[in-house]
Every structure is written in C-alpha cells, then in structure tokens.
Amino acid sequence: MTSGGDAPGLNACIRAVVRTAIFNKLKIVGIQHGFEGLISGDFIPMNANTVSNIIQLGGTILKSSRSERFKTKKGRLMAYKKIKKENIDAIILIGGDGSFEGAKTFTKEHNVSFIGIPKTIDNDIFATDVCIGYDTALNTAMQAIDKIRDTAQSHERIFVVEVMGRDSGYIAYGAGLAGGAEAILVPETKADDKNLKEVLRHGWNRNKSSLIIVVAEGDESGGALKVADDVKKYMPSHYVGVCILGHIQRGGSPSAADRILASKFGYGAIGALLEGKSNVMIGMRKNDIYFTPLEQIKRHHLDINQNLINMMTTLTS
Ligand code: F6P
C-alpha cells in the first residue's frame, strides 16, 4: 500500500516488494488508494509482470490518498473487516509520518501487522537518515534554482524561490546549498530580517550580479511572496522575482539514489516479515538497514547546528 503524498521512487519500491515476495513464495495483493482502499476493499492481485517496467516511473501505480475516514474508529473497523475477509497477514505500508500515526492507532485497536517503509520528499521521518523521494525532489529543486539563476544572472535580478517541505527545511537547505543560494530560510531557525538584509546588501555591494533566496514553504517568514515584498521594501530599485516550485517537486522519474533506496527498503521489508518482525519501520542509518518499532516513529526535523550555520555564512559571503 502507498499512502499519503506521492514521492518519486514509490513504484521502484512496489516492484521490489512484489518481486521479493513472489521469490519467497508469498502471496501478495496491492491495496489501492492507501487507507481509503483498505476501508473499501480496493485490492488488486499482483504478480511479477504487474510491476514490470515501472522502476523509472514517478507517482504510484497503486494510487494514494490522505484518508479522512481512516482517522475515525468506524473507518478503521471497516478496514479491519476487509483485512480479515481477504486473509491478509501483514501490510507493507509505504508512507510518511501521518500514515504511520494511522497504523499505530490501528494496531492498538486491532490485531494487525505492518512493516513501514518511509517515503516523503520532506525527509522528516525519525529513525532513518533518508526517505524515498527526497533525493529526486532535492535534485528537481536544485535544477530549478540553476535555471532561475540563468535569468537572474543575465538580468541582474533577485529571485525568491519557494520549495516544499511542509514544516521541514530539508529541501530548502539541501537545494539552497547545492544551488549556491545567497540565503536559505527554513522553519527550524527564526528568520532574522536584519541578517537577510545584510546578506543581500553585502552580496550586491561586492558586485554579485544575481541573488537567490530559497525559502521553505513552512518558514515563519510567510513564504516567498511575503519575503519578496519585504526585500522590495529595502531594495526598491531592484527587480525581485518569485518562483513557487510546488508539486513539480513531487513528480518525475526517480533518481538512481531513490531507485536504489526504494529497492533496498522493499527487499528488506519482505525479509523482515519472513524473520517474523511486526509493526516496525525499516530505515537507513550510516548506509545500513535497521528497524525501529512503529511506536517510536515520529516527525523529525533538520538539525541546524552551529557548524551548519558557519558553513552557510562562509559559502554565501
Ligand atoms: O508531505 C509532502 C508534501 O509535498 C509537502 O511538502 C507539502 O506541504 C504537502 O505534501 C502538499 O500536500 P498536497 O499534495 O496534499 O497539497
């Protein structure tokens, strides 16, 4: 099952889960439309061929949803009945923190077994260094910044680029750093207006011919439009453009790193089931697979430490 917002690499993961299950002589069905499909019994048979030629595709062949019904006791009871009727022993849940919260509540009420696989372009799930989809989204955002830089440079303009991440700054920080942004505003730190002014003035005074500010959608500054308005106030003679990247960051063909991660997670999730593990999330730490009880899974934020701040200050100076 894929649940929550789509992320590049879901299909690569579905492929790995299905192929590993079949290789180990397990019977496997796809649950369509996330928890909504579990409630309504929207199951499809899967075999090695149903996952042919999908490793390179964005989105999810199983469809996804953010189910409101599953947040209710009644919805979860309906889902449980469908699980029993279909004789499902365990569910491989490719999801984010919202989906894992749902699974945790479900396991407290009913005797169900999950193996969680973390995916989200926001990369903000505890107990894994990286989630499926982050690398591709990061590269998409970086490439967009590179392209905006061409125009900014040619016309000597300032641009404010807003990236996704909900209340997490991973994409902003990563894409800003990789794209050579002059300033990066993330929710994990308080945006210092005075500091931003100084950075921009300093850049312009040393004859930089373009300035790019990357702002995370969840930053307390209020997003790219608001930041651009503020910048216009203190640099009135400058063109200040805004580019909100939005959902282009969620789609597209997954990067090699995401395909490999998704394959390792899918393969490892079935391995965990065969070893008798239950209600755990697979994760990647220091390049190694390991498992954490779903119970401990929560949101995790970018760690902004002094080293990071020093590096950013040095590189943008
Ligand atoms: O969690 C992934 C994410 O893309 C966030 O970065 C963003 O805030 C949110 O989902 C958007 O959700 P939706 O597609 O439902 O508008």
Residues whose N, C-alpha, C, O or C-beta is under 5 A from the ligand:
A	BS01	F6P	G5 D122 M164 G165 R166
